[in-house]
């Protein structure tokens, strides 16, 4: 007999709308895709920080109080476990047909264990390889080994792993996951928000904008160290950072000693406000330190900037640099002060006629709604495959 009831999908993530971040946007697109396919969706997540905007949804949102760091982030092993341990028991009583897990690997382990007990499939949404980023930070080797074991445990037990790029998919297979269980759905941004139409911030001196996570492996300090050379040619230039991350205190200290008054930190802001600052910028800044094990990453902030028509200056090598250079999204500079300063100065002084072409490229290749629909189809396919195995 064919089961005609809606597929019940539970999504487990420490971040979800209305919190601002690539993970929240990506999961929202996935859930929208699932709802569009008549799935019955439940999201197990955390209570958002105090002062977050209201958010209502046509599906079940189960929020849990969680420990946050001084900046209001769920970041750190104690904070992770304050979500993961309760999530394990919440999942045991969840009437799901299939569960979706978002990193970190500790969440993946809890989803894997609860799914094994309930004998149901789960899908791991691999936006990145967590331990690759961890290896680029000042973390004891034993911690990296433990987390890598946890990540491998979750990935190998998933019925399917959804990857946002070919490079991430390849890294997933290094954990011993069969290629047939890994599918690439792409990544992107909300083109209705990050588009060329709308207000632009700034109307005076030129500025550059950096949005999103500030972690050690990204090495955004290269832009601050390059700014004095840019100021020599273009006095009044500034950089505006929006977001948060473990490297933010270091960036603030460096800015205060290197270019006092020329670098501003605005914290986490809503996507529409970020788009306003991006539209008015001479260029958007993106960086990844080379040879830190994370050269395969394609930061979402590239798509956000290009979607607004703003050129990207990418400092580093690897997949992100190729994405920018090969598709006319801006300039890929070497990760050194002279190269970055030259790219920044050029962005101020030279005309930029490529804005419309960037916007068109993002709409055709980096729509988050499109990748969300693909991811939703793969989640539902994992459930159908499980039913087929049972019927066999």
Residue pairs with C-beta under 8 A, 6 or more apart in sequence:
3 387
6 38
6 39
6 40
7 39
7 40
7 97
7 98
7 380
7 383
8 39
8 40
8 42
8 95
8 96
8 97
8 98
9 34
9 39
9 40
9 41
9 42
9 96
9 97
9 98
9 99
9 100
9 379
9 380
9 383
10 41
10 42
10 43
10 44
10 91
10 94
10 96
10 98
10 99
10 100
11 27
11 30
11 31
11 41
11 42
11 43
11 44
11 45
11 99
11 100
11 102
12 44
12 45
12 87
12 91
12 99
12 100
12 101
12 102
12 107
12 110
12 111
13 23
13 27
13 43
13 44
13 45
13 101
13 102
13 107
14 45
14 46
14 66
14 74
14 80
14 83
14 84
14 102
14 104
14 107
15 21
15 23
15 24
15 27
15 45
15 46
15 74
15 102
16 24
16 27
16 28
16 43
16 45
16 46
16 61
17 24
17 25
17 27
17 28
17 55
17 57
18 24
18 48
18 52
18 53
18 54
18 55
19 48
19 49
19 52
20 268
20 269
20 270
20 271
21 212
21 213
22 127
22 212
22 213
22 300
23 102
23 103
23 127
25 189
25 190
25 271
25 300
25 368
26 125
26 127
26 164
26 187
26 368
26 371
26 372
27 43
27 102
27 125
28 372
29 190
29 368
29 369
29 371
29 372
29 373
29 375
30 100
30 125
30 372
30 375
30 376
30 379
31 41
31 43
31 57
31 59
31 372
31 376
32 369
32 372
32 376
33 369
33 372
33 373
33 374
33 375
33 376
33 377
34 41
34 376
34 379
34 380
35 41
35 58
35 59
36 373
36 376
37 376
37 377
37 380
39 376
39 380
40 59
41 59
41 60
42 59
42 60
42 61
42 62
42 94
42 96
43 57
43 59
43 60
43 61
43 62
44 62
44 64
44 87
44 90
44 91
44 94
45 61
45 62
45 63
45 64
46 63
46 64
46 65
46 66
46 74
46 83
47 63
47 64
47 65
47 66
48 55
48 63
49 68
49 72
50 72
53 270
55 61
62 90
64 83
64 86
64 87
64 90
66 74
66 79
66 82
66 83
67 74
67 78
67 79
67 82
68 74
68 79
69 75
69 76
69 79
71 244
71 248
73 79
73 244
74 80
74 82
74 83
75 246
77 106
80 104
80 106
80 107
81 106
83 107
84 106
84 107
84 109
84 110
85 110
87 107
87 110
87 111
88 110
88 113
88 114
91 99
91 110
91 111
91 114
91 115
91 118
92 114
92 117
92 118
94 118
96 118
96 120
97 120
97 383
97 386
98 120
98 121
98 122
98 123
98 159
98 379
98 380
98 382
98 383
98 386
99 111
99 114
99 115
99 120
99 121
99 122
99 123
100 122
100 123
100 124
100 125
100 379
101 107
101 108
101 111
101 112
101 122
101 123
101 124
101 125
101 154
101 158
102 125
102 127
103 125
103 126
103 127
103 128
103 130
104 130
104 147
105 130
105 131
105 147
105 150
105 151
105 153
105 154
106 147
106 150
108 124
108 150
108 151
108 153
108 154
108 155
108 158
109 150
109 153
109 154
111 122
111 124
111 154
112 122
112 153
112 154
112 157
112 158
115 121
115 122
115 157
116 157
120 386
121 158
121 159
121 160
121 382
121 383
121 385
121 386
122 157
122 158
122 159
123 158
123 159
123 160
123 161
123 162
123 378
123 379
123 382
124 154
124 155
124 158
124 160
124 161
124 162
125 162
125 375
126 155
126 161
126 162
126 163
126 164
126 168
126 169
126 172
127 164
127 168
127 187
128 164
128 168
128 297
129 151
129 168
129 171
129 172
129 296
130 147
130 151
131 144
131 147
131 148
131 151
132 171
132 293
132 294
132 296
133 215
133 217
133 293
133 294
134 143
134 144
134 147
135 144
135 292
135 293
136 216
136 217
136 289
136 292
136 293
136 294
137 215
137 216
137 217
137 246
138 216
151 175
152 175
152 176
155 161
155 172
155 175
155 177
156 175
156 176
156 177
158 177
158 181
159 181
159 382
159 385
159 386
160 181
160 182
160 183
160 378
160 379
160 381
160 382
161 169
161 172
161 177
161 181
161 182
161 183
162 183
162 185
162 375
162 378
162 379
163 169
163 172
163 182
163 183
163 184
163 185
164 184
164 185
164 186
164 187
164 298
164 371
165 184
165 186
165 187
165 296
165 298
165 319
166 184
167 296
167 297
167 298
167 319
168 184
168 296
169 182
169 183
169 184
170 296
171 296
172 182
173 179
173 182
183 378
185 371
185 374
185 375
185 378
186 365
186 366
186 370
186 371
186 374
187 298
187 300
187 303
187 366
187 368
187 371
188 300
188 303
188 362
188 365
188 366
188 367
188 368
188 369
188 370
188 371
189 300
189 303
189 304
189 307
189 362
189 366
189 367
189 368
190 271
190 368
190 369
191 307
191 362
191 363
191 366
191 367
191 368
191 369
193 271
193 272
193 275
194 271
194 274
194 275
194 278
194 303
194 304
194 305
194 307
194 308
194 362
195 275
195 307
195 308
195 359
196 279
196 307
196 308
196 309
196 355
196 356
196 359
198 272
198 275
198 276
198 279
199 276
199 279
200 276
200 279
200 280
201 276
201 277
201 279
201 280
202 277
202 280
202 281
203 280
204 236
205 236
205 237
205 238
206 234
206 236
206 237
206 238
206 282
206 348
207 237
207 238
207 239
207 240
207 280
207 281
207 282
208 223
208 237
208 238
208 239
208 240
208 281
208 282
208 283
208 284
208 285
208 313
208 344
208 347
209 239
209 240
209 241
209 242
209 277
209 278
209 281
209 284
209 285
209 305
209 310
210 220
210 223
210 239
210 240
210 241
210 242
210 243
210 284
210 285
210 286
210 301
211 241
211 242
211 243
211 274
211 277
211 278
211 284
211 301
211 304
211 305
212 242
212 243
212 299
212 300
212 301
213 243
213 244
213 245
214 220
214 241
214 243
214 244
214 245
214 246
214 247
214 248
214 251
215 245
215 246
215 247
216 246
216 247
216 289
217 288
217 289
217 292
217 293
217 294
218 245
218 247
218 287
218 288
218 289
218 299
219 287
219 288
219 289
219 315
219 316
219 335
220 241
220 247
220 251
220 285
220 287
221 247
221 250
221 251
221 254
222 287
222 315
222 335
222 336
222 337
222 340
223 239
223 285
223 287
223 315
223 340
223 344
224 239
224 251
224 254
224 255
224 258
224 259
224 263
225 254
225 258
225 337
226 337
226 338
226 340
226 341
226 344
227 237
227 239
227 258
227 259
227 262
227 263
227 341
227 344
228 258
228 259
229 337
229 338
229 341
229 345
230 237
230 341
230 344
230 345
230 348
231 237
231 259
231 262
233 345
233 348
233 349
234 345
234 348
234 349
237 262
237 282
237 344
237 348
238 262
238 263
238 264
239 255
239 262
239 263
239 264
239 285
240 263
240 264
240 265
240 266
240 277
240 281
241 248
241 251
241 263
241 264
241 265
241 266
242 265
242 266
242 267
242 268
242 269
242 274
242 277
243 267
243 268
244 267
244 268
248 265
251 263
251 265
252 265
255 262
255 263
266 277
269 277
274 304
275 304
275 308
278 284
278 304
278 305
278 308
278 310
279 308
279 309
279 310
281 305
281 310
282 311
282 344
282 347
282 348
283 305
283 310
283 311
283 312
283 313
283 330
283 331
283 343
283 344
283 347
284 301
284 302
284 304
284 305
284 310
284 311
284 312
284 313
284 330
285 312
285 313
285 315
286 299
286 301
286 302
286 305
286 312
286 313
286 314
286 315
286 320
286 324
287 314
287 315
287 316
287 335
288 294
288 295
288 297
288 299
288 314
288 315
288 316
288 317
288 318
288 320
289 316
289 335
290 316
290 317
290 318
290 335
294 318
295 316
295 317
295 318
295 319
295 320
296 318
296 319
297 318
297 319
297 320
298 319
298 320
298 323
299 320
302 312
302 314
302 320
302 323
302 324
302 329
303 362
303 366
305 311
305 312
305 329
305 330
306 312
306 329
306 330
306 358
306 359
306 361
306 362
306 366
307 358
307 359
307 362
307 363
307 366
308 359
309 355
309 356
309 358
309 359
310 355
310 358
311 329
311 330
311 331
311 347
311 352
311 354
311 355
311 358
312 324
312 329
312 330
312 331
313 330
313 331
313 333
313 340
313 343
313 344
313 347
314 320
314 321
314 323
314 324
314 325
314 330
314 331
314 332
314 333
315 333
315 334
315 335
315 339
315 340
315 343
316 332
316 335
317 334
317 335
320 332
321 332
322 332
323 329
324 330
324 331
324 332
325 331
325 332
327 361
327 365
328 354
328 357
328 358
328 361
329 358
329 361
330 347
330 358
331 343
331 346
331 347
333 339
333 340
333 342
333 343
334 340
